[in-house]
Amino acid sequence: MRVAVLGGGFQGCCIALSLAMRGIGVTIFDRGDRLMSRTAIANEGKIHLGYMYAADPSLATAKTMARGALAFGPFIARVLERPQSAFVTSQPALYAVHRDSQHDADKAIAYLMKTHELIGGQAHGSREDYFGQDLLRPLEVWDKDRIAAEFDPDVATAVIQTPEIAIDPISLMTEMRARIVDDPRIELRLGHEVESVKDAGDGFAVEGRNPHGAFREHFGQVVNALWEGRLAVDAKRGLLPERPWLHRLKYGINIKGPGGDRNPPSCTVISGPFGETVNYPDGTIYLTWYPHCVTALSSAVTPPHWNTHPEGEAGRDIVRATVSSMAKFILKLRHLSEADVATAQVKGGPIFAWGRTDIDDPASELHRRYEIGIHSQGGYHSVDPGKLTMAPFFADACAERVLATARECATS
Ligand SMILES: Cc1cc2nc3c(=O)[nH]c(=O)nc-3n(C[C@H](O)[C@H](O)[C@H](O)COP(=O)(O)OP(=O)(O)OC[C@H]3O[C@@H](n4cnc5c(N)ncnc54)[C@H](O)[C@@H]3O)c2cc1C
């Protein structure tokens, strides 16, 4: 049996590797001219442990993220055959409660503490759980003096140190690409726009267009991991969800900071339309901030093919507005010079989530990120990772489902 994986983003690549490691031949289809050229490389690489989801007090989102985060390091260490300590990760994140937060400081701290307890319950207690971090160590709540050394204390009403890290997506995706190209069980169909998947005999026909014209290839099973292209292909199989969804175009900014202690700390600002800084060891700072970095919304089945790399004045406007908003209360961002800001790079991608309204609506379904994962119709599997964090977890789950489906077909 050969399996088609639609979408060569991080989710599709993880699924392909997971299948190949189980001895299954895979063909990856992507319309780009190389793997992982869209959302997979546009994100800040945060491996979410669940601390960000205070708007879901049921803790279902936190539980889902923690499960994904704890599977992430072991998965990439296994497929890339390197210890977790060999990957480039950021300084662990502070969580800062903004004075305009949708939850006051006491509520936010209580949520973080409960989430931390939950993570401790899911972890094995080893440094191999999550990039060398000690997940059993209690969270540290900063005192006023420490807050005032890094933030405007009138804006940051509480600051909590967490063990949550980000992984440098560019170096991770570069390694993943090389690993896939070297795998004899994986074939690539780049420059292939997938349009539909049809039942064909005892399997499926993947149809679409490539630079030479129309193509049609036959497979035993198909996995749809197309992210913003996923719903369009599902819809043609009668699988369009009945609930509302939203695609948001979100940008992030990479700036080379002064480095060392002069760089701002990694910090996630909660809860609501705020953003974060990520501080990498080579001095690179990643910034993203609402509303400047979220520039378009679409509830269409197929969102517009948004420009993910705004250049010239459009890019510079996003950088200036973001740095100036964030520097109002993250003090070390004031160390960035005009030259630093001028060399900043802006890149982004679409984010798919359930709900009709954006993050500024505390009641939006967008805050509940646990209704994600794999939906199967026989040997056709559609995967919504929800977050980068979840891709390795769903990759192994999807590979197991493909194997189970193949066993069922063999015995029926
Ligand atoms: C700015 C930003 C920051 C983010 N930060 C984080 C974070 O810190 N932590 C986190 O966990 N998540 C984060 N996310 C979300 C995360 O990046 C995504 O959930 C995840 O990358 C999506 O999966 P993917 O990598 O497979 O998507 P993609 O990389 O977009 O892969 C989908 C692939 O399918 C291809 N494709 C689409 N349609 C078709 C078609 N019809 N035919 C052929 N090919 C097609 C595309 O070319 C693409 O390569 C962020 C997202 C953004 C935009």
The ligand as an ORCA input file, in Angstrom:
! r2SCAN-3c Opt
* xyz 0 1
  C       2.680     33.935     12.703
  C       2.324     32.587     13.237
  C       2.815     32.188     14.475
  C       2.517     30.924     14.982
  N       3.084     30.530     16.152
  C       2.913     29.280     16.611
  C       3.609     28.830     17.760
  O       4.434     29.535     18.319
  N       3.368     27.577     18.203
  C       2.488     26.746     17.593
  O       2.298     25.636     18.093
  N       1.835     27.127     16.468
  C       2.039     28.365     15.961
  N       1.410     28.771     14.812
  C       0.526     27.823     14.108
  C       1.352     26.816     13.284
  O       2.355     27.446     12.561
  C       0.434     26.033     12.373
  O      -0.577     25.447     13.157
  C       1.127     24.899     11.611
  O       2.366     25.297     11.077
  C       0.199     24.439     10.482
  O       0.589     23.209      9.948
  P       1.593     23.067      8.717
  O       2.966     23.401      9.178
  O       1.421     21.712      8.169
  O       1.028     24.176      7.694
  P       1.766     24.678      6.351
  O       3.210     24.855      6.541
  O       0.983     25.840      5.841
  O       1.554     23.401      5.395
  C       0.494     23.225      4.511
  C       1.118     22.930      3.156
  O       0.082     22.602      2.253
  C       0.383     23.193      1.008
  N      -0.904     23.356      0.311
  C      -2.015     24.013      0.748
  N      -3.027     23.846     -0.140
  C      -2.544     23.074     -1.144
  C      -3.127     22.498     -2.325
  N      -4.394     22.703     -2.678
  N      -2.335     21.711     -3.090
  C      -1.032     21.455     -2.769
  N      -0.445     21.966     -1.675
  C      -1.181     22.765     -0.867
  C       1.091     24.502      1.311
  O       1.936     24.876      0.248
  C       1.865     24.131      2.588
  O       3.192     23.754      2.304
  C       1.674     30.047     14.257
  C       1.183     30.434     13.014
  C       1.509     31.684     12.503
  C       0.992     32.078     11.150
*
